[in-house]
Amino acid sequence: MNNACKESLAILGGEPIRKKTWPKWPKATLAMEKELLQALHSGRWAISGAYTGKVCHERKFAEAFAEYNGAKYCIPTINGTSALLLALLALGVGPGDEVLVPGVTWVACASVVTTLEAIPILVDVDSKTLTMSLEQARKAITPKTKAIMLVHLYGSVGYLDEFLNLSKEMNIPIIEDCAQAHGTCWDNKRVGTFGHVGCFSMQQSKLLTSGEGGAVITNDSKLASLIEQLRSDGRLFRNNPEIGRLELIEVGEIQGHNMCLSEFQSAILLGGLKSLDEENMIRQERANLLSKLLKEIGIEPLEFDKKVTFPTYYNYVFKCNLKDFANNSIDSISRALSLELNANINPIYKPLNNHPLYCPTRSSRVKNSETRNALDPKRFSLPNGEVARSTYLTLHHSLLLDDEESMYDIVRALKKVMENSPELLRTTQEASNVAF
């Protein structure tokens, strides 16, 4: 190991620690193939197709995913963004309302709020969990606050019990964004079932994926009916469908849209759900080993709360003390580490007050300066998020599906980057001087 660390970094022309490829993701399984072929030959490719006498894959997945999470209802959607949109609509969020959104998360969490001409209120994150700060959330609540979007970022769950108490105290509903926490348990109960609604993404990188897809779960029958109508043009499933006729009945209690998941995506998810827990357990085992190894070299993994009784890892997240890396930037470290490991190793998301993809004031929906000022992300201060962005790195969950020796590769690569950091910094500074 020591000899490898003394070699030049791959980014500077040396040999990388690892040339071997990592497990592919998404991973096709025989269970997926079986379900997909059944859907292909079923004669019904969407819930808006005629009833064939058999339960469609969308209904099968909805029932299976609800049961998996311990929820009464599941409504599949075309993607995670639509799941959030439907949840917001069902909770009555509209123009001028405010929704608390963590300042560090994927941009869709905030941009979907602006779709409804509502105002995302960016709340700084807790430095320990990287999820929404309870203290800052309480300070951000106003009479206009219509919902709190609690994002379980990278599988990390914030102070859920305290947020539920806050929700009850202030009579403000909670939307759990579980896009990165499929299967995570808080106090032996699946996340997504604590708030009023739980929203999931099944985009390609997620723990459970169909390329694109999503779902909303809830235990509230009224919300479930509204969400089902909202995503299928105001229609609900019939209790007694007839072969050859549409299974959907026109209800129209609320203006809906078409955000329905196809039979093919539903089939893939139904197959993928069968291996989700097994894969999550492998990730847990690898993460436990990796955490032990990283602590031995002075690198701090993101620790989950003790009440997270079944952790999942959309990304494995760890903190770098920049002094141990000769004060290189986190971006320089990530580039060097990526080449050493033959994988994309990235910093966490940029805070939304400085994220290039979150630019709500450029939307055609903004018609006046008052709204533009309210939407301006730069009006929010997110110091914890900014510090976190400069110090944390992420590993995609597919790396945790490899063997134990691969976890040692990660540690070898980090040690190599650490020991060669002065040279990396010098080369980076020289390149910067040439550029200017």
HUJOHU-V596588 format. One record per backbone hydrogen bond with DSSP energy under -1.0 kcal/mol. NH is the residue of the N-H (numbers start at 1). CO is the residue of the C=O. Records with the same first field share a line. If there is no record, write none. Layout:
BEGIN
NH=CO ; CO
END
This chain:
BEGIN
5=1
6=2
12=9
13=10
14=9
18=340
33=29
34=30
35=31
36=32
37=33
38=34
39=35
40=36
41=37
42=39
49=46
51=245
60=56
61=57
62=58
63=59
64=60
65=61
66=62
67=63
68=64
69=65
71=66
73=218
75=216
77=214
78=259
83=79
84=80
85=81
86=82
87=83
88=84
89=85
90=86
91=87
92=89
93=88
96=117
97=94
98=144
99=119
100=147
101=121
103=123
109=106
110=107
111=107
112=108
114=110
115=111
116=113
117=114
118=113
119=97
121=99
123=101
126=131
130=126
133=124
137=133
138=134
139=135
140=136
145=142
146=98
148=173
149=100
150=175
152=177
153=151
155=152
156=153
160=158
163=159
164=160
165=161
166=162
167=163
168=164
169=165
170=166
171=167
172=167
175=148
176=197
177=150
178=199
181=178
184=181
185=310
186=189
187=307
191=184
193=190
196=174
197=174
198=217
199=176
200=215
202=213
204=211
206=203
210=202
212=210
214=77
215=200
216=75
217=198
218=73
224=220
225=221
226=222
227=223
228=224
229=225
230=226
231=227
233=257
234=229
235=232
236=249
238=247
244=51
245=242
249=236
251=234
252=234
257=230
259=231
263=45
266=262
267=263
268=264
269=265
270=266
271=267
272=268
273=269
275=272
279=275
280=276
281=277
282=278
283=279
284=280
285=281
286=282
287=283
288=284
289=285
290=286
291=287
292=288
293=289
294=290
295=291
296=292
297=294
298=295
299=294
300=319
302=317
308=305
309=307
310=185
316=395
318=393
319=300
320=391
324=321
325=322
326=323
327=322
328=325
333=329
334=330
335=331
336=332
337=333
338=334
339=335
340=336
341=337
342=338
343=338
346=394
352=103
354=351
358=355
362=359
363=360
366=363
372=368
373=369
374=370
375=371
376=372
379=376
380=377
386=382
387=383
388=384
389=385
390=386
391=388
392=388
393=318
394=346
395=316
397=314
399=396
401=398
402=399
407=404
408=404
409=405
410=406
411=407
412=408
413=409
414=410
415=411
416=412
417=413
418=414
419=415
420=416
421=418
424=420
425=421
426=422
427=423
428=424
429=425
430=426
431=427
432=428
433=429
434=430
435=431
436=432
END
